[in-house]
Amino acid sequence: MKIERLAIIGVGLIGGSLARALKERGVVGEVVGCGRGVENLKKAVELGVIDRYTHDVGEAVEGADVIFLAVPLSAMRDTFAAMKGHIAENAVITDGGSAKGSVIEDCQSVF
């Protein structure tokens, strides 16, 4: 199985490491990164970790078949809200958070 477009929301150590590992194994096509810091995102493009970036969560997830959230647990609800209306029907959404109870609650409250 190949991921055609992966959206990484939070291109830091966890999100960037996942993107790099999937690219090295040839199981992902395009990687779209989303984050706040422009220098970090530019560096990720230079290093080949992501193919392009945006600061807009909705734009990042458009057309993605897999969405990986690597944001703090306290940012999950706002991130879900920013994704609403932009997610492909069959997209898989997952996260790298340490706890799942609050993530599920935040997701259910938005969707």
N, C-alpha and C positions, 0 to 999 in steps of 0.2 A: 504494500500500500504506500502511495506517495501522497504527501500533503502538498497540494498545489500552491496554496497561499496560507502562510502562517502569520498571524498578527501577535506580536509580543507587546503587551501593555506593561511597561516598566522594564526598560532595557538596562538593567544593572547586572550584578553578578549572576543571579539566578536566571533571569530571562535571557541574558546574553549567552550564558553557558549552554542553555537548552538550544538556542538558535544555532550556535556554533557546532554543537554535537550533531544535530540533525543535518546541517549542511555538509559536515565532514563525511557523514554516512550516505549522503546522496538521496535522502528520503524527503526532502522538501524542495519545492521550487522557489517561489519568492517569499522573502521574509520582510514584513513591514513592521518597523519598530515605532513605538509611541512612548513619549516621555516628556518631561518638562525641560531638561537641560540640553540646550542645543549643542554645546561642545561635546557632551557625552554621546549624543546621537550621531554627530558628524564623525567622531572617532570610530563608532561602531560600523559606520559605512566604510570608512577607510580600511578598517581591519577585516572587512568582509563578513562581519557578524550579521548585519542586516543589509538589505538591498536598497531600502529607502526608508524615510521616516516622516512622521507628522506629529504635531502636538495635539491633534484632534482625535479623540478616541473613536468617535463615530466613523470618521474617514478611515482610520486604521483598520477597523474590523470589516468594512465593506468588502464583500467578495471573499472573505477568508473562510476556509473550510475548517481551520482550527484556530482558536483564540486562547492564548495563554496569558493569564493575569499574574503578574509579578509585582503587585502593589501591596502596600501595608494593609492589614485587615481593616483599619479605620477608613481606608479609601475605597473599599469594595462597593459600598452602596452607590457612591457618586460615579464610580466607574461603570457599574451596571446601568445606571440612569443615562450616562453618556452614550452607551452602546445601543440603547433601546431604539428600535426602528431602523437600525443599520445592519443587523445580523442576518446572514443568509439562513434560509429555512433549515438546512441540514448541518449547520455549523456545530462543531463540538467546542464547548467552553470548559476550560479547566484552569486550575490555579496552583500556585506553589506555596500557598499559605500554610501555616502550621496547624491551624484549627479549621474545622469545617462547619461547626454549628452556626457561627455568626455569618459565614459566607452564604450558607443556605438561606438563613433568615433574610439577609440583604437581597439576595437574588429573588426570593419569593415576594418580598415587599415591592420590588421594582416591576417584576414581570407578572 
